[in-house]
Amino acid sequence: MKKFDFFNQYRDPVIVIRNYEEVVFKNNTFCRVFQRFGDIRKFAHKMNFDMCPMDSENVDLFSPVFQAIVSKENFFARVYYISSSNETSYYDLTAVKRGVYTIIFLVDVSADVLLKNNEKESAIYKDKLTKLEEENEELQKIRQKAQSQAFRIALINKVSNIIRASMDISMILNSALKELAIMFGCFRAYYASSSENGFCIEEIYGEKNVSKNTNINFDNYVMKQLNAGRISISYSLMEYVAAEPFKQSVLRIIVPVFHLQKMIGVLVLLSYQKRELNEEIEILDAVSSQLGNAIIRAELYQKNAKNVKELKNALEELKETQLQLINSEKMASLGQLVAGVAHEINTPVASIKSNNAIISKLISRIEQDDLKEMFEQVNSIDQEAIQRISNIVVSLKKFVRLDEAELQEANINKELDLTLDLIRHEIKNKIEIEKDYGELPPIKCYPNMLNQVFTNILVNACQAITEQGRIKITTNFVDGKLIVKIKDNGQGIAKENLNKIFTVGYTTKGVGVGTGLGLAISQKIIDKHNGKIQVNSEVGVGTEFVITIKSE
């Protein structure tokens, strides 16, 4: 139609369509750019765009040309055209409605699209280049970090080996301080343990202008850092609060040492060097962690070593105590036995004593003098025997006093006499007893235990005298102390054996004669009285035991 000829002046392709598919006009540019075609569908189906119709069964509507025709409003879309040679061109399609006509303008934007695509590709390449540069930079950092890491690991391993090689806290600290001082160029490095009032210096490496056991403190800001587990790094004129100031500022590094969330001390490093700390912080953290564990481990080791020693001593003491308890149990059993025997003896003795009294009355009625005299003599002997039995029973009951487990006052001279009565069978017709008793006040003690000591010493003295001999017993009270000396003129004890006689199980009496418990138990009893027992002896001359007990 001639009325559309003015569109020939357009540099861009123009096509006019009436109703649905009747092409009524194509300008010169359209005819030049696109191939001639007799059917609008062939052209439309080579034109595409990214939009898709929703829920439509009309295949034509997948083409932007037919979308523009059926649209009731003006239509615009970015489309692309695929030529017969498979070349792709891009157009901005604008459709204008004029009555039954649809005028479609196609503006070639291929250059813009290609430019944008090139820009996108360029941006992609730039992004890749940037990433490669970043990766390269990161690799360099990783390389440097790996080198630093290797150095750090080497130093940490060296310190770790030093720490693990010893259980001596002083050696561990000195070795660690030396390595850190060399690394940071320190003129002084030291470790200070935590105390109630701050810190106390324990080990120092380098200049020693401060001494061990010096109590130090830091300002509140530093303490907040340390309590939070952070390393304090600063250039300071003050080493610590109230310290004499430096002439120039120094690099002060304070490293908290923790164990199980508890700060047990600090490492203080002082250097004149000006430097930044980066990787070194990790080294300090690692050394601090290992040092905390090593200090606690060494303390536990030393404590365990001390406990082992104490346990060994306790075990030896327990063995002695066990033997003493066995002996005490035997004494307790003996006491119960004596109490029973005494009761059993008292009953027949009472009967004999009653009969003896009756016989005494009957003797006076005997008229024959010789018979009367004989009965009087027999009766007198019986009376002495009865009295002797009664005295022995009383002495036994006193000796094994089970009700005297508490301290009580006793007359030691009487206790010695009581013991002599009980060992009369060892003394009779063999040993002369010489008594040199002093005036003694009542002594607070465990009488039955002391009787056991006196018995052990006196029986040993009797057994050391082979034929005839003498035992001298001396008592004194001097400067608030009871002194009991028991001296015999028996065989004596060899000098090399004097330090063994109080050892449990040691005896010179032979198998089946002595148990080796008597003197060991005696020493324990005297120890219980806060006293001491000494022995002086010479072979062929005799032995003297000296017991000293402080009176309360």
Salt bridges, closest charged atoms under 4 A:
GLU21 OE1 - ARG41 NH2 3.08
GLU22 OE2 - ARG18 NH2 2.64
ASP60 OD2 - ARG41 NH1 2.42
ASP60 OD1 - HIS45 NE2 3.46
ASP92 OD1 - ARG78 NE 2.25
ASP127 OD2 - LYS131 NZ 3.46
GLU137 OE2 - LYS141 NZ 3.97
GLU179 OE1 - LYS158 NZ 3.43
GLU203 OE1 - LYS212 NZ 3.30
GLU207 OE1 - ARG188 NH1 3.92
GLU239 OE1 - ARG188 NH2 2.65
GLU279 OE1 - ARG152 NH1 2.89
GLU280 OE2 - ARG275 NH2 2.90
GLU282 OE1 - ARG152 NH2 3.08
GLU320 OE1 - LYS524 NZ 2.89
GLU404 OE1 - ARG401 NE 2.81
GLU415 OE1 - ARG401 NH2 2.75
ASP417 OD1 - LYS435 NZ 2.73
ASP421 OD1 - ARG424 NH2 2.87
GLU426 OE2 - HIS425 NE2 3.92
GLU434 OE1 - ARG470 NE 3.73
GLU434 OE2 - LYS472 NZ 4.00
